[in-house]
Amino acid sequence: MRNLLFMFLTIAVSSIALAQKHLPSELVEAKKVYLRNESSEQKMFDKIYELIQKWGCWEIVEKKKDADLELVLEVARRTTQRSAGGKEYTYLVAKNKDGDEIYKAETRITMLGSGTRATILVDNYRKALESNKKDK
């Protein structure tokens, strides 16, 4: 039983690492990004804007047509049988010029502040892109 569990965990971790190594070219090659807030979380959106600006990986543009990539902040509440009030999921979704979703960072931790959740989302992109550069 222990060997089976170890094998399962090894496969799961390998799959996660593999997923990060094969990022879409539109994400890796993007130079300009347009940010859109599809949530009611203005403080979190402002923090995401600030973090991306500080990071310096992309130039933030004011018009979607000028961007190589669109990042969309989304918040969704999902109810389950276990939680009557539901769980809140926060996403930072990358879309290409055609509007297709090409990458998604998420956090399910709602008890954290908006600044912390924004940091988690942006760090997901930063780590994925840095990992992609190391593997080349």
KOLPAMI-118946 format. One record per residue (C-alpha): residue in one letter; x, y, z; residue number from 1. Coordinates in steps of 0.02 Angstrom, whole numbers, plus 50000, padded with zeros to 5 digits. Example, Ala and Ser with C-alpha at 12.3 -4.5 7.8 and 13.67 -1.06 7.14 Angstrom:
BEGIN
NODE rest     u     v     w  nr
NODE    a 50615 49775 50390   1
NODE    s 50684 49947 50357   2
end
This chain:
BEGIN
NODE rest     u     v     w  nr
NODE    m 50000 50000 50000   1
NODE    r 50141 50120 50045   2
NODE    n 50228 50087 49878   3
NODE    l 50066 50121 49784   4
NODE    l 50043 50286 49875   5
NODE    f 50224 50335 49839   6
NODE    m 50202 50293 49655   7
NODE    f 50041 50395 49645   8
NODE    l 50123 50546 49728   9
NODE    t 50274 50533 49613  10
NODE    i 50162 50531 49459  11
NODE    a 50058 50677 49524  12
NODE    v 50211 50785 49562  13
NODE    s 50289 50742 49394  14
NODE    s 50129 50791 49304  15
NODE    i 50126 50959 49392  16
NODE    a 50308 50993 49349  17
NODE    l 50280 50939 49169  18
NODE    a 50131 51055 49153  19
NODE    q 50238 51202 49207  20
NODE    k 50377 51160 49086  21
NODE    h 50264 51166 48934  22
NODE    l 50191 51340 48940  23
NODE    p 50099 51407 48788  24
NODE    s 50213 51508 48674  25
NODE    e 50092 51656 48680  26
NODE    l 50121 51667 48868  27
NODE    v 50310 51645 48859  28
NODE    e 50335 51768 48715  29
NODE    a 50214 51904 48772  30
NODE    k 50287 52078 48793  31
NODE    k 50128 52180 48822  32
NODE    v 49981 52136 48933  33
NODE    y 49807 52207 48954  34
NODE    l 49726 52186 49125  35
NODE    r 49538 52166 49148  36
NODE    n 49439 52151 49309  37
NODE    e 49288 52036 49296  38
NODE    s 49265 52032 49484  39
NODE    s 49206 52149 49619  40
NODE    e 49380 52142 49699  41
NODE    q 49451 52313 49654  42
NODE    k 49584 52310 49791  43
NODE    m 49648 52142 49729  44
NODE    f 49647 52202 49549  45
NODE    d 49746 52358 49597  46
NODE    k 49873 52249 49689  47
NODE    i 49890 52133 49538  48
NODE    y 49921 52287 49429  49
NODE    e 50054 52349 49551  50
NODE    l 50140 52179 49564  51
NODE    i 50147 52154 49376  52
NODE    q 50216 52329 49355  53
NODE    k 50351 52296 49487  54
NODE    w 50394 52127 49412  55
NODE    g 50430 52207 49244  56
NODE    c 50400 52051 49140  57
NODE    w 50264 52135 49036  58
NODE    e 50221 52312 48987  59
NODE    i 50043 52350 49042  60
NODE    v 49943 52431 48902  61
NODE    e 49780 52529 48911  62
NODE    k 49698 52453 48756  63
NODE    k 49665 52269 48729  64
NODE    k 49708 52282 48543  65
NODE    d 49886 52335 48588  66
NODE    a 49917 52182 48699  67
NODE    d 49998 52015 48661  68
NODE    l 49906 51941 48810  69
NODE    e 49753 51980 48916  70
NODE    l 49750 51940 49102  71
NODE    v 49576 51931 49178  72
NODE    l 49539 51930 49364  73
NODE    e 49388 51820 49400  74
NODE    v 49306 51769 49564  75
NODE    a 49182 51626 49569  76
NODE    r 49082 51553 49713  77
NODE    r 49046 51368 49704  78
NODE    t 48931 51277 49822  79
NODE    t 48959 51099 49873  80
NODE    q 48866 50976 49982  81
NODE    r 48998 50998 50117  82
NODE    s 48994 51188 50123  83
NODE    a 48823 51269 50120  84
NODE    g 48896 51443 50094  85
NODE    g 49010 51383 49956  86
NODE    k 49193 51411 49921  87
NODE    e 49266 51560 49833  88
NODE    y 49391 51533 49694  89
NODE    t 49500 51674 49630  90
NODE    y 49576 51659 49456  91
NODE    l 49698 51758 49352  92
NODE    v 49664 51694 49177  93
NODE    a 49781 51723 49030  94
NODE    k 49696 51738 48861  95
NODE    n 49778 51750 48691  96
NODE    k 49729 51875 48555  97
NODE    d 49587 51760 48499  98
NODE    g 49516 51762 48676  99
NODE    d 49561 51580 48710 100
NODE    e 49612 51534 48887 101
NODE    i 49793 51479 48883 102
NODE    y 49842 51479 49067 103
NODE    k 49756 51499 49235 104
NODE    a 49821 51536 49409 105
NODE    e 49702 51508 49552 106
NODE    t 49685 51522 49739 107
NODE    r 49549 51448 49847 108
NODE    i 49606 51527 50009 109
NODE    t 49473 51656 50049 110
NODE    m 49524 51694 50228 111
NODE    l 49679 51784 50163 112
NODE    g 49673 51967 50118 113
NODE    s 49657 52029 49940 114
NODE    g 49840 52081 49934 115
NODE    t 49899 51908 49984 116
NODE    r 49785 51823 49858 117
NODE    a 49848 51943 49722 118
NODE    t 50027 51899 49767 119
NODE    i 49990 51713 49756 120
NODE    l 49912 51734 49583 121
NODE    v 50053 51840 49511 122
NODE    d 50187 51729 49591 123
NODE    n 50109 51580 49503 124
NODE    y 50145 51664 49335 125
NODE    r 50317 51722 49388 126
NODE    k 50371 51550 49448 127
NODE    a 50301 51462 49295 128
NODE    l 50391 51580 49176 129
NODE    e 50555 51572 49274 130
NODE    s 50545 51383 49277 131
NODE    n 50513 51382 49090 132
NODE    k 50670 51488 49060 133
NODE    k 50779 51371 49165 134
NODE    d 50721 51219 49067 135
NODE    k 50775 51290 48900 136
end
